Amino acid sequence: MSSARIMRLVTGGFEAFLAIPFIGGLFIMAQGYVPLVVMFILHLITLILSKNNNGPTVGSILGIVTSLIGWIPFVGITMHIITAFTLLITGAMSDRNRTV
């Protein structure tokens, strides 16, 4: 399992946590929106690793966009859900399935 694939699964799990209604939003606000900055950095690292391994990058790009607009209440939760599914699906694919 490549490090890019592990990072897609890890960031997908974090995004899934942030997508939980009210809990994710309260967590982000209670921490002073720092989790969005941390997720931006993690998505950037994942994007670089995926590019180097010729892996799928769509989840990381969505994650970067989500981190930038995640502070908007209903748009943010929708983006967290979409990003979590995308990252978890691409992370669950084997390293040989590089079609996305």
C-alpha positions in Angstrom: 0.0 0.0 0.0 1.5 3.3 -1.1 1.9 6.3 1.2 -0.5 8.3 -1.1 -3.2 5.7 -0.7 -2.8 5.7 3.1 -3.0 9.5 3.1 -6.2 9.4 1.0 -7.8 7.0 3.5 -6.6 9.1 6.5 -7.8 12.4 5.0 -11.0 10.8 3.9 -11.6 9.7 7.5 -10.9 13.1 8.8 -13.3 14.6 6.2 -16.0 12.1 7.2 -15.6 13.2 10.9 -15.9 16.9 9.9 -19.0 16.0 7.8 -21.0 14.8 10.8 -23.8 17.3 11.2 -23.4 19.8 14.1 -20.5 17.8 15.7 -18.1 18.6 12.8 -19.1 22.2 12.7 -18.9 22.6 16.5 -15.4 21.0 16.4 -14.2 23.4 13.7 -15.6 26.4 15.4 -14.4 25.4 18.9 -10.9 25.1 17.6 -11.0 28.5 15.9 -11.2 27.1 12.4 -7.6 25.6 12.7 -8.8 22.2 11.6 -9.6 23.7 8.1 -6.0 24.9 7.9 -4.6 21.5 9.0 -6.8 19.7 6.5 -5.6 22.1 3.8 -2.0 21.1 4.5 -2.9 17.4 4.7 -4.7 17.6 1.4 -1.8 19.4 -0.2 0.6 16.7 1.0 -1.8 14.0 -0.3 -2.0 15.8 -3.6 1.8 15.9 -4.0 2.2 12.2 -3.0 -0.6 11.2 -5.4 1.0 13.2 -8.2 4.3 11.5 -7.6 2.7 8.1 -7.7 0.5 8.8 -10.7 -2.5 8.2 -8.5 -5.9 9.8 -8.4 -5.8 13.5 -7.4 -9.5 14.5 -7.6 -10.1 13.8 -3.9 -7.2 16.0 -2.8 -8.2 18.8 -5.1 -11.7 18.6 -3.7 -10.3 18.6 -0.2 -8.3 21.8 -0.9 -11.4 23.5 -2.2 -13.4 22.2 0.8 -10.8 23.6 3.2 -11.1 27.0 1.6 -14.9 27.2 1.7 -15.6 24.9 4.7 -16.4 27.8 6.9 -19.7 28.4 5.1 -22.3 26.4 7.1 -24.3 24.3 4.7 -21.9 24.5 1.7 -19.1 23.3 4.0 -20.9 20.2 5.3 -21.9 19.2 1.7 -18.4 19.6 0.5 -17.0 17.6 3.5 -19.4 14.8 2.6 -18.5 14.8 -1.1 -14.8 15.0 -0.4 -14.9 12.2 2.2 -16.7 9.8 -0.2 -14.3 10.7 -3.0 -11.1 10.2 -0.9 -12.4 7.0 0.7 -13.4 5.5 -2.6 -10.1 6.4 -4.3 -8.2 5.2 -1.2 -10.0 1.9 -1.2 -9.0 1.2 -4.8 -6.0 -0.9 -5.3 -2.8 0.8 -6.5 -3.3 -0.9 -9.9 -6.7 0.8 -10.5 -5.4 4.2 -11.5 -8.2 5.3 -13.8 -9.5 8.3 -11.7 
